[in-house]
């Protein structure tokens, strides 16, 4: 069977349950629980909004977040397998404030070779290069470890 992983900026509202699973009930979140809690305290909890049949992720503490989704498409069906929520939080920086990857696409999963998180981060770097003034992309979960990449 042939499938593809597409990166999209929006999802249909019919995928709400699957997106909730990625963001709120992710089986891998226990590994970075403290970082997630610190990020939620700093930026706010993500919330799913149905906007005329399309899902948006909003974060209470951030007025203008953006979201990218990785979607597994096969035989006319689709399911979200990755999500990143990010914001331009300074003139020179984009910060990824929330991340979710399906267990079967995460490290050690049967589809881990698809590198879903790396694909999403590469798309954000592409956005950063096209945006005037952006010099860094940072992941909030890693902020305590001070891991930044140059755009």
TAJODA-V31731 format. One record per residue. OMEGA is omega in radians with two decimals (none if undefined). NEAR is the number of other ideal C-beta (glycine too) atoms within 12 Angstrom. Layout:
BEGIN
OMEGA:NEAR / OMEGA:NEAR
END
This chain:
BEGIN
-3.13:9 / 3.08:9 / 3.04:18 / 3.06:19 / 3.14:30 / 3.05:25 / -3.06:32 / 3.13:28 / 3.09:24 / 3.14:26 / 3.04:36 / -3.11:22 / 3.11:19 / 3.14:16 / -3.07:28 / -3.11:24 / 3.13:18 / 3.12:30 / 3.06:40 / 3.13:21 / 3.14:25 / -3.05:43 / -2.96:36 / -3.06:22 / -3.07:16 / -3.07:31 / -3.13:18 / -3.02:26 / 3.13:25 / -3.11:13 / -3.13:17 / -3.07:25 / -3.11:14 / 3.12:16 / 3.10:25 / 3.14:30 / 3.12:17 / 3.13:18 / 3.10:33 / 3.12:27 / -3.11:16 / -3.01:23 / -3.10:30 / -3.12:21 / 3.07:23 / 3.14:36 / 3.12:25 / -3.12:32 / 3.04:21 / -3.14:19 / 3.13:16 / 3.08:10 / 3.12:14 / 3.13:21 / 3.00:33 / 3.01:27 / 3.06:41 / 3.08:26 / -3.00:31 / -3.07:17 / -3.06:22 / -3.08:28 / -2.99:13 / 3.08:17 / 3.07:32 / -3.11:31 / 2.98:42 / -3.13:35 / 2.95:41 / -3.05:40 / 3.04:34 / -3.14:33 / -3.11:20 / 3.08:16 / 3.10:11 / 3.10:8 / 3.13:15 / 3.02:23 / 3.11:30 / 3.13:41 / 3.10:41 / 3.11:48 / 2.97:46 / 3.11:42 / -3.05:42 / -3.11:39 / 2.95:33 / -3.04:28 / 2.95:26 / -3.11:14 / -3.04:12 / -2.96:19 / 2.89:27 / 3.11:39 / 3.03:36 / -3.03:44 / 3.08:44 / -3.10:43 / 2.99:39 / 3.09:40 / 3.12:39 / -3.08:34 / -3.11:24 / 3.07:23 / -3.14:34 / -3.14:29 / 3.14:19 / 3.13:14 / -3.10:21 / 3.11:14 / -3.08:26 / 3.13:20 / 3.10:15 / 3.07:27 / -3.07:21 / -3.11:37 / 3.11:34 / 3.10:24 / 3.14:30 / 3.12:40 / 3.09:30 / 3.09:22 / 3.12:31 / 3.07:38 / 3.09:28 / 3.07:18 / -3.12:26 / 3.14:29 / -3.12:19 / -3.07:13 / -3.11:21 / 3.05:12 / -3.09:15 / 3.12:27 / -3.06:20 / 2.94:27 / -3.08:35 / 3.06:33 / -3.07:32 / 3.14:39 / -3.11:32 / -3.05:22 / -3.13:25 / 3.13:17 / 3.11:14 / 3.11:11 / -3.14:18 / 3.07:21 / 3.05:23 / 3.13:15 / none:25
END
